[in-house]
Structure formats: structure tokens, C-alpha cells
Amino acid sequence: MYACPLCNGLKSINLNCPNCQQVMDNQGRTVDFMGDYIPYLEYEGTKLIDGELNSTQDHTCLHLFYCTSCNQQLNVPIQEIR
């Protein structure tokens, strides 16, 4: 079984904004912003919705990072761990 280390609080990452170099905030899984009921669906099934069609094979979890200084948004694939 694989799990996302960010979703499960096992690790955190500091990502600098490519635009202004400020530290970006991790907003959670990108797919969670795609509808009101998405967070309540089964985790593996929602990975097919986030635009990362191979995420079930390469074991990544797509996270949204946001810069509060310049409003830049980035979708970052996070490698899941066993």
C-alpha cells in the first residue's frame, strides 16, 4: 500500500515561488478543489480525476501550492511512499 507523505503528515516541504521566491503554502490535494463532495470519495478513485492519468501507476499525489505574496499557484506531484 502506498501513501502520500504530505497528506498523512509524515513530511512537509518548503517550496519557493518561482515568481517572487517566497515560501508557498501547501493547500492539499489538487483534486479536493474540484467539487464539494470530492474529499469524501475513495482516495484511489479520486487520483484518476486530478489530470495525472498515470498517478495510480507511478504512485504520485498531486498537491496545490499557493503563494500568498503574488497569488501564484503550482500543481506539484508528490511521490508516495510504501
VENCOR-V463057 format. One record per run of one state. SS is the DSSP state (alpha for helix, beta for strand, coil for the rest). FROM is the first residue (numbers start at 0). TO is the last residue. If there is no record, write none. Layout:
ss & from & to
SS & FROM & TO
SS & FROM & TO
This chain:
ss & from & to
coil & 0 & 1
beta & 2 & 2
coil & 3 & 14
beta & 15 & 15
coil & 16 & 21
beta & 22 & 22
coil & 23 & 23
beta & 24 & 28
alpha & 29 & 32
coil & 33 & 36
alpha & 37 & 39
coil & 40 & 41
alpha & 42 & 45
coil & 46 & 53
alpha & 54 & 57
coil & 58 & 58
beta & 59 & 65
coil & 66 & 71
beta & 72 & 78
coil & 79 & 79
beta & 80 & 80
coil & 81 & 81
